[in-house]
Structure formats: C-alpha cells, structure tokens
Amino acid sequence: MSSDTALATGQRTRGLAPFLRSQMRNIAPFLTLIFLAGFFSFASPSFATLDNLGNILTQVSITGIIAVGLTFVILCAEIDLSIAAIANVTGIAVAYFTLQESYVNIANVPLPGAVAILLSILLCALLGLVNALGLTVIGIPSFIMTLAMMQIAAGISALLVRGQIAYKVPSLITTLGSGSIGGIPWLVIIAALMLLGGHLVLTYTRFGRYVYMVGGNREAAEYSGLNVKLILGAVMVISAVCSGIGGMLGVAHFGSAQQNEFDTYLLDSIAAVVVGGTSLFGGRGGIGNTIVGLFVLGVLNNGLDHVNIDSFLKILIRGLILLAALVINVYAQRLREKAVE
C-alpha cells in the first residue's frame, strides 16, 4: 500500500470515528432492536411471524400515542410525569359521560357520544393548560408541576368512579379502540397517523423548528425573539391531549375504565422516547427515534413472553435497558459539549 493510500485511509478512519460518536444516540437503539429481534427469532419459532408482528404493533399503539406528545416535551428539555394520570382520567371521563348498564354503581352524567368525547378532550387539554401555566407563568419546574398534576388527575379519577368500574364508552371510541378494518386494528392506524403527524410537525413546520430551538439552546432562542414560554406551554398541552386520546382508546381496548389503569404507561412512554435516542437535554431526536424505541420495548416485552421468562425478571431487564439508554444519552451529551468546545 502506498503512503498516499494509507494517508487517505487514515483520514477516512479519523473522519468516521467522530461521526459514529456523534450518532451513537441514534445507532445504539437501532442495533439493540436488530439484536433483540434476531435473538427472539432464534429462541422461539413463534416469534418471527406476521401474526406476532401484528400483536407487537397493537401492544405498543397506546404507548405510541402517548409518546408522541411526550416527545415534544422532552425535545424542549422538559418532562411530563402526568401523562399516565391524564390518560386515565380522560378514559374515565369519557365513560362517565356515557350511559352505563344498570349494574354499574356509578352516579354518572350520560350525554350524547360526540359531547362525551368533546368534553373529555377539553378536560385533558385543560389539565395540560394548567401544567403549562404552572411551568411558564408561575415558574414551577416541569418535574414538580407535572408530579402535582399526576396527583390531581388521579384524584379526579377517584372522584368520578369511586372505586367502581365503568364499561361503556361512545360507539366511535369503541370502534377505534377495539375494532379493525381489513384485518388491521384501528388502534394501530390511529397510532401510526399520530406518529406521522408528529413527525411532519417537527420536521416541516415552523413550530417544529421552534421546539428544537428551545430544546437546543433556550437562551439563544430567547435572544432571537422567540416566545419560549408560548412554545413550552404549547408542548405541555400537546402532551396532555395525546395522553387523553391514548386514554380514551385504551379504555375501549381494555374493555373497562377504572382507577390506576394506565400507571405502567408512564415508564413505558418515557422509556420509548429515551431508549429511542431522543436527548433528555433537549434539541436532539424526534418521532423517528420514538418509533425505534417503541419497537425495542415492544419486541422486548413480547419476546420475553415467548421464551417464558419470569415476569419479575422481565421488569428487571426493562429497567437495565432503560439505564443503558440513559447512560448513552448522558455520554452522547458530553461528547456534544466537547465538540462544541
């Protein structure tokens, strides 16, 4: 090999290494997904089938709907801990405003289906607006504000059903949450449409660029004349509305509305966004990363069921994968800061 060829090869290698380091947050989740899919396909013949792929898509759909709004929040370097509670109270509200069977011991207020859906969406939007006002007007950190909202929403849920279980929801919600068209569940279609919509907004609209600006460098965004508080408030409302939609469809999918029904979706939604590679420090990532994160969690949960892993061990494995994603997230942020310096 000539000296010129060796020099060129060395330059390409040196140029590739920084690129790989800068893209670690995006590459690691994708490699994890490939590894998990390959491992479970080898370990269980029933895993790599079209029917099971449909199962995975259905299983991650509600998480995906909620994670759309959470992606906006995390891109702004904020957090929303109230997503599961808002999903729960919205699902309960849409059932509360629907006529129940005589054996359901809930003193509810039956309304026409369209009105019940509208009031439920308004409720989750209002809760998101309270989060927004607490964050932007009062100045409460999003972690604390949404932690308080988590308790408020749980309290409203308790007041509405008082420990009882409601079953009926408007027919439209029943169809979208548990029905299908051409063999494809409506729930999967709605999740795909919301993920696509979120991606288009973040990628091709001015508002999407503003979200990245606020998350990437909030001080610079303020100096450029951007209304940072308005953007932060907007993403909190978006997060609440996405959670509410997920809650209504989830109640129809599960077949009942009750307290604490969505508790696990808080960690699942955060994990989907973070494991997928969206930076907790804001300004890096997007819906594409969230989709990869959803598939990582979906393949992991589904695959562990196929190989009959102890359910308690499954929780541990999910926690370890989330920890690994957080380590990569922090390490990638440090590399970014060094590159800037």
Backbone hydrogen bonds in HBPLUS format (Angstrom, degrees):
<---DONOR---> <-ACCEPTOR-->    atom                        ^
c    i                          cat <-CA-CA->   ^        H-A-AA   ^      H-
h    n   atom  resd res      DA  || num        DHA   H-A  angle D-A-AA Bond
n    s   type  num  typ     dist DA aas  dist angle  dist       angle   num
A0006-ALA N   A0002-SER O   3.00 MM   4  6.25 162.9  2.03 150.8 155.7     1
A0007-LEU N   A0003-SER O   2.89 MM   4  6.03 151.5  1.97 142.0 150.1     2
A0008-ALA N   A0004-ASP O   2.95 MM   4  6.19 158.0  2.00 146.6 152.3     3
A0009-THR N   A0005-THR O   2.89 MM   4  6.13 159.6  1.93 150.8 156.6     4
A0010-GLY N   A0006-ALA O   2.92 MM   4  6.10 156.7  1.98 145.2 151.6     5
A0011-GLN N   A0007-LEU O   2.94 MM   4  6.18 151.9  2.02 146.6 154.2     6
A0012-ARG N   A0008-ALA O   2.96 MM   4  6.23 156.3  2.02 148.6 154.6     7
A0013-THR N   A0009-THR O   2.95 MM   4  6.18 155.8  2.01 147.1 154.0     8
A0014-ARG N   A0010-GLY O   2.86 MM   4  6.07 158.9  1.90 146.1 152.1     9
A0015-GLY N   A0011-GLN O   2.87 MM   4  6.03 142.2  2.02 140.0 150.8    10
A0016-LEU N   A0012-ARG O   2.85 MM   4  6.02 137.5  2.03 141.2 152.7    11
A0017-ALA N   A0013-THR O   3.10 MM   4  6.30 156.0  2.16 151.2 155.4    12
A0020-LEU N   A0016-LEU O   2.92 MM   4  6.21 160.6  1.96 159.4 164.2    13
A0021-ARG N   A0017-ALA O   2.99 MM   4  6.25 159.9  2.03 153.8 159.4    14
A0022-SER N   A0018-PRO O   2.89 MM   4  6.06 157.2  1.94 147.3 153.6    15
A0023-GLN N   A0019-PHE O   2.95 MM   4  6.13 137.8  2.13 143.6 155.2    16
A0024-MET N   A0021-ARG O   3.33 MM   3  5.15 166.3  2.35 101.7 104.4    17
A0026-ASN N   A0023-GLN O   2.95 MM   3  5.36 135.6  2.15 109.3 121.4    18
A0027-ILE N   A0023-GLN O   2.85 MM   4  6.03 159.1  1.90 160.1 167.2    19
A0028-ALA N   A0024-MET O   2.98 MM   4  5.72 171.2  1.99 149.1 152.0    20
A0031-LEU N   A0027-ILE O   2.97 MM   4  6.23 161.6  2.01 161.9 167.5    21
A0032-THR N   A0028-ALA O   2.92 MM   4  6.09 153.3  1.99 148.7 156.8    22
A0033-LEU N   A0029-PRO O   2.91 MM   4  6.16 153.3  1.98 145.7 152.3    23
A0034-ILE N   A0030-PHE O   3.06 MM   4  6.36 160.0  2.10 148.4 153.0    24
A0035-PHE N   A0031-LEU O   2.93 MM   4  6.13 162.6  1.96 149.9 154.8    25
A0036-LEU N   A0032-THR O   2.91 MM   4  6.11 168.0  1.93 154.2 157.1    26
A0037-ALA N   A0033-LEU O   2.95 MM   4  6.08 167.4  1.96 152.3 156.2    27
A0038-GLY N   A0034-ILE O   2.95 MM   4  6.07 161.4  1.99 148.2 153.7    28
A0039-PHE N   A0035-PHE O   2.86 MM   4  6.01 161.4  1.89 152.7 158.2    29
A0040-PHE N   A0036-LEU O   2.98 MM   4  6.11 175.7  1.98 156.6 157.5    30
A0041-SER N   A0037-ALA O   3.03 MM   4  6.00 148.6  2.13 140.5 149.4    31
A0042-PHE N   A0038-GLY O   3.09 MM   4  6.23 148.8  2.19 142.4 149.9    32
A0043-ALA N   A0039-PHE O   2.88 MM   4  6.10 151.3  1.96 146.3 155.4    33
A0044-SER N   A0040-PHE O   2.92 MM   4  5.80 146.1  2.03 142.6 148.5    34
A0047-PHE N   A0044-SER O   3.11 MM   3  5.55 166.2  2.13 115.8 120.1    35
A0049-THR N   A0047-PHE O   2.91 MM   2  5.77 136.1  2.11 105.9  93.0    36
A0053-LEU N   A0049-THR O   2.98 MM   4  6.29 147.7  2.08 145.2 154.9    37
A0054-GLY N   A0050-LEU O   3.00 MM   4  6.32 152.9  2.08 147.2 153.8    38
A0055-ASN N   A0051-ASP O   3.03 MM   4  6.40 145.3  2.15 139.3 149.3    39
A0056-ILE N   A0052-ASN O   2.89 MM   4  6.23 156.5  1.95 150.5 155.6    40
A0057-LEU N   A0053-LEU O   2.98 MM   4  6.26 163.5  2.01 151.7 155.7    41
A0058-THR N   A0054-GLY O   3.01 MM   4  6.20 159.2  2.06 147.0 152.4    42
A0059-GLN N   A0055-ASN O   2.87 MM   4  6.06 157.7  1.92 149.9 156.6    43
A0060-VAL N   A0056-ILE O   3.07 MM   4  6.29 144.8  2.20 150.5 158.0    44
A0061-SER N   A0058-THR O   3.30 MM   3  5.24 155.8  2.36 100.5 107.6    45
A0064-GLY N   A0060-VAL O   2.80 MM   4  5.90 149.7  1.89 146.7 156.3    46
A0065-ILE N   A0061-SER O   2.93 MM   4  6.26 153.5  2.00 152.0 157.8    47
A0066-ILE N   A0062-ILE O   3.13 MM   4  6.42 167.2  2.15 154.4 156.7    48
A0067-ALA N   A0063-THR O   2.79 MM   4  5.90 153.1  1.86 148.1 157.0    49
A0068-VAL N   A0064-GLY O   3.11 MM   4  6.27 130.7  2.36 142.1 151.7    50
A0070-LEU N   A0066-ILE O   3.36 MM   4  6.64 161.4  2.40 144.8 150.2    51
A0071-THR N   A0067-ALA O   2.89 MM   4  5.94 144.2  2.02 143.7 151.0    52
A0073-VAL N   A0069-GLY O   3.31 MM   4  6.70 156.1  2.37 145.8 151.9    53
A0074-ILE N   A0070-LEU O   2.91 MM   4  6.18 169.3  1.93 160.1 161.4    54
A0075-LEU N   A0071-THR O   2.93 MM   4  6.00 152.1  2.01 146.5 154.3    55
A0076-CYS N   A0073-VAL O   3.02 MM   3  5.30 140.0  2.19 102.2 113.8    56
A0078-GLU N   A0073-VAL O   3.19 MM   5  5.46 157.4  2.24 140.1 141.2    57
A0077-ALA N   A0074-ILE O   2.87 MM   3  4.87 155.9  1.93 111.4 113.8    58
A0283-GLY N   A0075-LEU O   2.85 MM 208  5.16 153.1  1.92 129.1 134.0    59
A0086-ILE N   A0082-SER O   2.85 MM   4  5.98 158.4  1.90 160.0 166.4    60
A0087-ALA N   A0083-ILE O   2.93 MM   4  6.08 154.6  1.99 144.2 151.6    61
A0088-ASN N   A0084-ALA O   2.90 MM   4  6.12 153.6  1.97 144.0 151.6    62
A0089-VAL N   A0085-ALA O   2.91 MM   4  6.16 164.7  1.94 149.9 153.1    63
A0090-THR N   A0086-ILE O   2.97 MM   4  6.02 154.0  2.04 145.2 152.2    64
A0091-GLY N   A0087-ALA O   3.03 MM   4  6.17 159.8  2.07 145.5 151.1    65
A0092-ILE N   A0088-ASN O   2.95 MM   4  6.18 156.5  2.00 149.1 156.0    66
A0093-ALA N   A0089-VAL O   2.83 MM   4  5.92 150.4  1.92 137.8 146.6    67
A0094-VAL N   A0090-THR O   3.01 MM   4  6.25 159.8  2.05 151.5 154.8    68
A0095-ALA N   A0091-GLY O   3.34 MM   4  6.52 146.4  2.46 136.4 144.8    69
A0096-TYR N   A0092-ILE O   2.75 MM   4  5.97 146.9  1.86 146.9 157.9    70
A0097-PHE N   A0093-ALA O   3.00 MM   4  6.24 145.3  2.12 150.0 156.9    71
A0098-THR N   A0095-ALA O   3.06 MM   3  5.04 159.1  2.10 108.6 110.6    72
A0109-VAL N   A0096-TYR O   3.22 MM  13  6.34 142.3  2.37 143.7 154.5    73
A0111-LEU N   A0097-PHE O   2.82 MM  14  5.41 148.4  1.92 138.3 135.2    74
A0104-VAL N   A0101-GLU O   3.10 MM   3  5.63 163.7  2.12 115.9 121.1    75
A0108-ASN N   A0106-ILE O   2.88 MM   2  5.52 129.0  2.14 108.8  93.2    76
A0115-VAL N   A0112-PRO O   3.04 MM   3  5.38 117.4  2.45 105.8 121.0    77
A0116-ALA N   A0112-PRO O   2.92 MM   4  6.20 159.1  1.96 159.0 166.0    78
A0117-ILE N   A0113-GLY O   2.98 MM   4  6.24 160.1  2.02 153.7 158.3    79
A0118-LEU N   A0114-ALA O   2.99 MM   4  6.14 163.7  2.02 145.4 150.2    80
A0119-LEU N   A0115-VAL O   2.87 MM   4  6.02 167.5  1.89 154.8 157.9    81
A0120-SER N   A0116-ALA O   3.06 MM   4  6.15 152.4  2.14 141.5 149.1    82
A0121-ILE N   A0117-ILE O   2.99 MM   4  6.26 156.2  2.05 151.7 157.7    83
A0122-LEU N   A0118-LEU O   2.91 MM   4  6.15 157.8  1.96 149.7 156.5    84
A0123-LEU N   A0119-LEU O   2.89 MM   4  6.09 145.5  2.01 140.8 150.3    85
A0124-CYS N   A0120-SER O   3.12 MM   4  6.47 162.8  2.15 149.7 152.0    86
A0125-ALA N   A0121-ILE O   2.94 MM   4  6.12 156.7  2.00 148.4 155.7    87
A0126-LEU N   A0122-LEU O   2.83 MM   4  5.96 151.2  1.91 143.8 151.8    88
A0127-LEU N   A0123-LEU O   2.99 MM   4  6.30 157.2  2.04 150.9 156.5    89
A0128-GLY N   A0124-CYS O   2.96 MM   4  6.18 152.2  2.04 142.4 150.3    90
A0129-LEU N   A0125-ALA O   2.82 MM   4  6.09 144.1  1.95 142.2 152.8    91
A0130-VAL N   A0126-LEU O   2.94 MM   4  6.29 148.3  2.04 146.8 154.9    92
A0131-ASN N   A0127-LEU O   3.09 MM   4  6.43 156.3  2.15 143.5 149.5    93
A0132-ALA N   A0128-GLY O   2.89 MM   4  6.17 153.6  1.95 143.9 151.7    94
A0133-LEU N   A0129-LEU O   2.83 MM   4  6.11 160.2  1.87 152.5 156.7    95
A0134-GLY N   A0130-VAL O   2.94 MM   4  6.10 162.8  1.97 151.0 155.9    96
A0135-LEU N   A0131-ASN O   2.98 MM   4  6.17 152.6  2.06 147.1 154.5    97
A0136-THR N   A0132-ALA O   2.85 MM   4  5.97 172.9  1.86 157.4 159.6    98
A0137-VAL N   A0133-LEU O   2.86 MM   4  5.09 149.1  1.96 130.2 140.3    99
A0138-ILE N   A0133-LEU O   3.16 MM   5  6.63 158.7  2.20 156.4 162.5   100
A0139-GLY N   A0134-GLY O   3.07 MM   5  6.14 122.1  2.42 130.7 146.5   101
A0140-ILE N   A0134-GLY O   2.84 MM   6  5.56 158.2  1.88 158.6 152.2   102
A0144-ILE N   A0141-PRO O   3.05 MM   3  5.53 116.7  2.47 110.6 123.9   103
A0145-MET N   A0141-PRO O   2.90 MM   4  6.07 171.9  1.90 162.9 165.7   104
A0146-THR N   A0142-SER O   2.95 MM   4  5.80 168.3  1.97 143.6 147.5   105
A0147-LEU N   A0143-PHE O   3.12 MM   4  6.08 136.1  2.32 129.6 141.5   106
A0148-ALA N   A0144-ILE O   3.00 MM   4  6.27 154.5  2.06 149.1 154.5   107
A0149-MET N   A0145-MET O   2.97 MM   4  6.30 154.5  2.04 142.8 150.7   108
A0150-MET N   A0146-THR O   2.84 MM   4  5.96 142.0  1.99 136.1 145.6   109
A0151-GLN N   A0148-ALA O   3.10 MM   3  5.32 122.0  2.45  99.9 113.1   110
A0152-ILE N   A0148-ALA O   2.98 MM   4  6.34 154.9  2.04 147.6 155.6   111
A0153-ALA N   A0149-MET O   2.81 MM   4  5.94 173.3  1.82 157.7 158.6   112
A0154-ALA N   A0150-MET O   3.09 MM   4  6.16 152.9  2.17 135.7 143.6   113
A0155-GLY N   A0151-GLN O   2.88 MM   4  6.07 147.7  1.99 142.7 151.6   114
A0156-ILE N   A0152-ILE O   2.96 MM   4  6.33 153.3  2.04 150.5 157.4   115
A0157-SER N   A0153-ALA O   2.98 MM   4  6.23 159.4  2.02 148.2 153.8   116
A0158-ALA N   A0154-ALA O   3.00 MM   4  6.25 156.7  2.05 144.1 150.2   117
A0159-LEU N   A0155-GLY O   2.98 MM   4  6.25 154.9  2.04 147.4 154.1   118
A0160-LEU N   A0156-ILE O   3.00 MM   4  6.23 150.0  2.09 150.0 157.6   119
A0161-VAL N   A0157-SER O   3.17 MM   4  6.42 166.6  2.18 158.0 159.6   120
A0162-ARG N   A0158-ALA O   2.70 MM   4  5.00 141.9  1.84 135.5 147.0   121
A0164-GLN N   A0161-VAL O   2.91 MM   3  5.23 163.3  1.94 117.9 123.1   122
A0166-ALA N   A0257-ALA O   3.05 MM  91  5.08 167.9  2.06 149.5 149.9   123
A0257-ALA N   A0166-ALA O   2.71 MM  91  5.08 151.4  1.79 151.9 154.6   124
A0173-ILE N   A0170-PRO O   3.04 MM   3  5.42 116.4  2.45 107.3 121.7   125
A0174-THR N   A0170-PRO O   2.98 MM   4  6.32 156.9  2.03 153.9 161.5   126
A0175-THR N   A0171-SER O   2.92 MM   4  6.15 158.1  1.96 149.7 154.7   127
A0176-LEU N   A0172-LEU O   2.99 MM   4  6.24 168.2  2.00 152.7 155.6   128
A0177-GLY N   A0173-ILE O   2.82 MM   4  5.80 146.7  1.93 145.9 155.0   129
A0178-SER N   A0174-THR O   2.91 MM   4  5.76 151.2  1.99 144.8 150.9   130
A0179-GLY N   A0175-THR O   2.76 MM   4  4.52 139.7  1.92 125.6 132.9   131
A0186-TRP N   A0179-GLY O   3.02 MM   7  5.89 164.0  2.04 128.7 133.4   132
A0181-ILE N   A0184-ILE O   2.89 MM   3  5.31 160.0  1.93 141.3 142.8   133
A0184-ILE N   A0181-ILE O   3.05 MM   3  5.31 164.7  2.08 112.9 116.1   134
A0188-VAL N   A0185-PRO O   3.13 MM   3  5.44 126.4  2.43 103.9 115.5   135
A0189-ILE N   A0185-PRO O   3.26 MM   4  6.67 157.3  2.32 146.7 153.0   136
A0190-ILE N   A0186-TRP O   2.83 MM   4  6.08 164.7  1.85 159.9 163.0   137
A0191-ALA N   A0187-LEU O   3.03 MM   4  6.18 161.3  2.06 143.4 148.9   138
A0192-ALA N   A0188-VAL O   2.91 MM   4  6.10 159.3  1.96 147.7 153.4   139
A0193-LEU N   A0189-ILE O   2.90 MM   4  6.13 159.3  1.94 151.5 157.1   140
A0194-MET N   A0190-ILE O   2.93 MM   4  6.14 157.2  1.98 150.6 156.7   141
A0195-LEU N   A0191-ALA O   2.92 MM   4  6.11 158.6  1.97 149.7 155.8   142
A0196-LEU N   A0192-ALA O   2.88 MM   4  6.04 158.9  1.93 146.7 153.1   143
A0197-GLY N   A0193-LEU O   2.81 MM   4  5.99 159.0  1.85 144.5 151.0   144
A0198-GLY N   A0194-MET O   2.87 MM   4  6.03 161.4  1.91 146.8 151.8   145
A0199-HIS N   A0195-LEU O   2.96 MM   4  6.16 155.6  2.02 145.5 152.2   146
A0200-LEU N   A0196-LEU O   2.92 MM   4  6.18 161.4  1.95 154.6 159.3   147
A0201-VAL N   A0197-GLY O   2.96 MM   4  6.17 160.1  2.00 151.7 157.1   148
A0202-LEU N   A0198-GLY O   3.00 MM   4  6.18 165.4  2.03 149.2 153.1   149
A0203-THR N   A0199-HIS O   2.91 MM   4  5.92 146.8  2.02 146.3 155.6   150
A0204-TYR N   A0200-LEU O   2.86 MM   4  5.52 161.7  1.89 144.7 149.7   151
A0209-ARG N   A0205-THR O   3.17 MM   4  6.57 155.5  2.23 146.6 152.6   152
A0210-TYR N   A0206-ARG O   2.93 MM   4  6.24 151.5  2.01 149.3 158.0   153
A0211-VAL N   A0207-PHE O   2.95 MM   4  6.29 146.8  2.06 147.6 156.6   154
A0212-TYR N   A0208-GLY O   3.19 MM   4  6.58 159.6  2.24 149.9 153.7   155
A0213-MET N   A0209-ARG O   2.93 MM   4  6.18 152.2  2.01 145.4 154.1   156
A0214-VAL N   A0210-TYR O   2.89 MM   4  6.09 163.5  1.91 154.1 157.0   157
A0215-GLY N   A0211-VAL O   3.06 MM   4  6.25 160.5  2.10 148.2 153.6   158
A0216-GLY N   A0212-TYR O   2.74 MM   4  5.77 150.5  1.83 145.6 154.4   159
A0217-ASN N   A0213-MET O   3.00 MM   4  5.96 172.9  2.00 151.3 153.3   160
A0221-ALA N   A0217-ASN O   2.97 MM   4  6.23 153.3  2.04 149.9 158.4   161
A0222-GLU N   A0218-ARG O   2.99 MM   4  6.27 152.2  2.07 147.5 154.0   162
A0223-TYR N   A0219-GLU O   3.01 MM   4  6.31 159.2  2.06 149.3 155.0   163
A0224-SER N   A0220-ALA O   2.98 MM   4  6.17 138.1  2.16 142.3 153.3   164
A0226-LEU N   A0221-ALA O   3.09 MM   5  5.53 150.7  2.18 167.0 158.4   165
A0225-GLY N   A0222-GLU O   3.05 MM   3  5.31 160.4  2.09 109.6 114.8   166
A0228-VAL N   A0226-LEU O   2.96 MM   2  5.61 119.2  2.34 111.3  94.5   167
A0231-ILE N   A0227-ASN O   3.24 MM   4  6.61 156.6  2.30 150.8 157.0   168
A0232-LEU N   A0228-VAL O   2.92 MM   4  6.21 165.4  1.95 157.9 161.8   169
A0233-GLY N   A0229-LYS O   2.87 MM   4  6.00 160.3  1.91 146.6 152.5   170
A0234-ALA N   A0230-LEU O   2.90 MM   4  6.04 153.0  1.97 143.4 151.1   171
A0235-VAL N   A0231-ILE O   3.02 MM   4  6.31 159.9  2.07 153.5 157.3   172
A0236-MET N   A0232-LEU O   3.21 MM   4  6.43 149.8  2.31 144.4 152.1   173
A0237-VAL N   A0233-GLY O   3.17 MM   4  6.47 153.2  2.24 146.9 153.5   174
A0238-ILE N   A0234-ALA O   2.89 MM   4  6.16 161.8  1.92 153.0 158.6   175
A0239-SER N   A0235-VAL O   2.93 MM   4  6.03 156.9  1.98 141.4 147.4   176
A0240-ALA N   A0236-MET O   3.12 MM   4  6.34 156.3  2.18 141.1 146.8   177
A0241-VAL N   A0237-VAL O   2.93 MM   4  6.19 162.9  1.96 156.7 160.9   178
A0242-CYS N   A0238-ILE O   2.96 MM   4  6.14 165.8  1.98 154.0 157.8   179
A0243-SER N   A0239-SER O   2.99 MM   4  6.16 155.2  2.05 143.9 151.3   180
A0244-GLY N   A0240-ALA O   2.83 MM   4  6.08 152.3  1.91 146.0 154.1   181
A0245-ILE N   A0241-VAL O   2.92 MM   4  6.21 158.5  1.97 153.5 158.1   182
A0246-GLY N   A0242-CYS O   2.98 MM   4  6.19 163.2  2.01 147.8 152.7   183
A0247-GLY N   A0243-SER O   2.81 MM   4  6.03 145.6  1.92 144.4 154.9   184
A0248-MET N   A0244-GLY O   2.94 MM   4  6.24 160.2  1.98 153.2 156.6   185
A0249-LEU N   A0245-ILE O   3.08 MM   4  6.28 174.9  2.08 156.7 158.0   186
A0250-GLY N   A0246-GLY O   2.82 MM   4  5.76 143.8  1.95 137.0 148.3   187
A0251-VAL N   A0247-GLY O   3.01 MM   4  6.17 153.9  2.08 147.8 152.6   188
A0252-ALA N   A0248-MET O   3.33 MM   4  6.66 158.5  2.38 144.7 149.6   189
A0253-HIS N   A0249-LEU O   2.90 MM   4  6.12 150.3  1.98 143.6 152.8   190
A0254-PHE N   A0250-GLY O   2.79 MM   4  6.00 158.6  1.84 154.4 159.2   191
A0255-GLY N   A0251-VAL O   2.86 MM   4  5.83 140.3  2.02 139.1 150.1   192
A0265-TYR N   A0262-PHE O   2.92 MM   3  5.43 149.1  2.01 116.4 126.1   193
A0266-LEU N   A0263-ASP O   3.42 MM   3  6.13 168.5  2.44 116.5 119.3   194
A0268-ASP N   A0264-THR O   3.22 MM   4  6.39 165.4  2.25 148.6 152.8   195
A0269-SER N   A0265-TYR O   2.99 MM   4  5.73 158.4  2.04 131.4 136.9   196
A0270-ILE N   A0266-LEU O   3.14 MM   4  6.32 168.7  2.15 150.9 154.2   197
A0271-ALA N   A0267-LEU O   2.80 MM   4  5.85 161.9  1.83 150.8 156.9   198
A0272-ALA N   A0268-ASP O   2.89 MM   4  6.07 153.4  1.96 143.5 150.5   199
A0273-VAL N   A0269-SER O   3.19 MM   4  6.44 160.4  2.23 149.2 152.7   200
A0274-VAL N   A0270-ILE O   2.93 MM   4  6.11 171.3  1.94 157.9 160.7   201
A0275-VAL N   A0271-ALA O   2.67 MM   4  5.42 158.4  1.72 146.6 154.5   202
A0276-GLY N   A0272-ALA O   3.21 MM   4  5.88 144.3  2.35 124.8 134.0   203
A0278-THR N   A0273-VAL O   3.29 MM   5  5.91 153.8  2.36 165.9 158.6   204
A0277-GLY N   A0274-VAL O   3.01 MM   3  5.31 149.7  2.10 105.6 114.9   205
A0279-SER N   A0284-ARG O   2.87 MM   5  5.32 157.1  1.92 138.2 145.7   206
A0282-GLY N   A0279-SER O   3.14 MM   3  5.34 164.7  2.16 107.7 111.2   207
A0290-THR N   A0286-GLY O   3.16 MM   4  6.51 153.3  2.23 143.6 151.6   208
A0291-ILE N   A0287-ILE O   2.87 MM   4  6.18 151.5  1.96 154.4 161.1   209
A0292-VAL N   A0288-GLY O   3.21 MM   4  6.53 158.3  2.26 146.3 151.1   210
A0293-GLY N   A0289-ASN O   2.92 MM   4  6.22 160.0  1.96 150.7 156.8   211
A0294-LEU N   A0290-THR O   2.82 MM   4  6.09 150.9  1.90 147.6 155.6   212
A0295-PHE N   A0291-ILE O   3.05 MM   4  6.35 157.0  2.11 148.4 153.8   213
A0296-VAL N   A0292-VAL O   2.90 MM   4  6.21 153.2  1.97 150.2 158.3   214
A0297-LEU N   A0293-GLY O   3.04 MM   4  6.29 168.5  2.06 153.4 154.9   215
A0298-GLY N   A0294-LEU O   2.79 MM   4  5.92 158.7  1.84 147.4 154.8   216
A0299-VAL N   A0295-PHE O   2.79 MM   4  5.75 169.8  1.80 148.9 152.0   217
A0300-LEU N   A0296-VAL O   2.98 MM   4  6.02 157.1  2.03 142.6 149.9   218
A0301-ASN N   A0297-LEU O   2.90 MM   4  6.03 177.3  1.90 154.9 155.7   219
A0302-ASN N   A0298-GLY O   2.96 MM   4  5.93 165.7  1.98 148.8 153.5   220
A0303-GLY N   A0299-VAL O   2.75 MM   4  5.56 154.3  1.81 140.2 149.0   221
A0304-LEU N   A0300-LEU O   2.95 MM   4  6.02 159.5  1.99 150.3 155.2   222
A0305-ASP N   A0301-ASN O   3.31 MM   4  6.52 145.8  2.44 137.6 145.9   223
A0306-HIS N   A0302-ASN O   3.17 MM   4  6.53 144.9  2.30 142.7 152.3   224
A0306-HIS N   A0303-GLY O   3.04 MM   3  5.02 119.6  2.42  93.8 109.0   225
A0307-VAL N   A0303-GLY O   3.13 MM   4  6.48 140.1  2.29 147.6 157.8   226
A0309-ILE N   A0304-LEU O   3.15 MM   5  5.51 177.0  2.15 158.7 159.7   227
A0308-ASN N   A0305-ASP O   3.33 MM   3  5.12 161.5  2.36  98.5 102.9   228
A0313-LEU N   A0310-ASP O   2.98 MM   3  5.18 120.7  2.35 101.1 116.3   229
A0314-LYS N   A0310-ASP O   2.99 MM   4  6.36 142.6  2.13 148.7 160.2   230
A0315-ILE N   A0311-SER O   3.36 MM   4  6.71 148.5  2.47 139.6 145.4   231
A0316-LEU N   A0312-PHE O   3.31 MM   4  6.64 154.6  2.37 140.5 146.8   232
A0317-ILE N   A0313-LEU O   2.91 MM   4  6.21 159.0  1.96 153.0 158.2   233
A0318-ARG N   A0314-LYS O   3.00 MM   4  6.23 162.1  2.03 150.2 154.7   234
A0319-GLY N   A0315-ILE O   3.03 MM   4  6.26 155.8  2.09 145.3 152.0   235
A0320-LEU N   A0316-LEU O   2.95 MM   4  6.25 152.6  2.03 149.5 157.1   236
A0321-ILE N   A0317-ILE O   2.99 MM   4  6.26 156.4  2.04 151.7 157.7   237
A0322-LEU N   A0318-ARG O   2.99 MM   4  6.24 157.1  2.04 148.1 154.5   238
A0323-LEU N   A0319-GLY O   2.91 MM   4  6.14 155.0  1.97 145.8 153.0   239
A0324-ALA N   A0320-LEU O   2.91 MM   4  6.16 157.5  1.96 146.5 152.3   240
A0325-ALA N   A0321-ILE O   2.97 MM   4  6.25 153.4  2.04 145.2 152.4   241
A0326-LEU N   A0322-LEU O   2.96 MM   4  6.26 151.2  2.05 147.9 155.7   242
A0327-VAL N   A0323-LEU O   2.93 MM   4  6.24 155.9  1.99 152.3 158.8   243
A0328-ILE N   A0324-ALA O   3.00 MM   4  6.27 163.5  2.02 150.7 154.7   244
A0329-ASN N   A0325-ALA O   2.88 MM   4  6.04 152.3  1.95 142.6 151.1   245
A0330-VAL N   A0326-LEU O   2.94 MM   4  6.20 163.7  1.97 153.8 156.0   246
A0331-TYR N   A0327-VAL O   2.89 MM   4  6.04 164.6  1.92 152.5 157.5   247
A0332-ALA N   A0328-ILE O   2.80 MM   4  5.88 158.3  1.85 148.8 154.7   248
A0333-GLN N   A0329-ASN O   3.08 MM   4  6.29 149.6  2.17 141.5 149.7   249
A0334-ARG N   A0330-VAL O   3.04 MM   4  6.37 151.5  2.13 147.4 154.6   250
A0335-LEU N   A0331-TYR O   3.01 MM   4  6.34 155.5  2.07 148.3 154.9   251
A0336-ARG N   A0332-ALA O   2.98 MM   4  6.20 150.1  2.07 142.9 151.2   252
A0337-GLU N   A0333-GLN O   2.96 MM   4  6.23 155.7  2.02 147.2 153.3   253
A0338-LYS N   A0334-ARG O   2.95 MM   4  6.20 155.6  2.01 148.5 155.0   254
A0339-ALA N   A0335-LEU O   2.98 MM   4  6.17 151.7  2.06 143.2 150.9   255
A0340-VAL N   A0336-ARG O   3.01 MM   4  6.30 149.5  2.10 146.1 154.1   256
A0341-GLU N   A0337-GLU O   3.04 MM   4  6.31 154.7  2.10 145.1 151.5   257
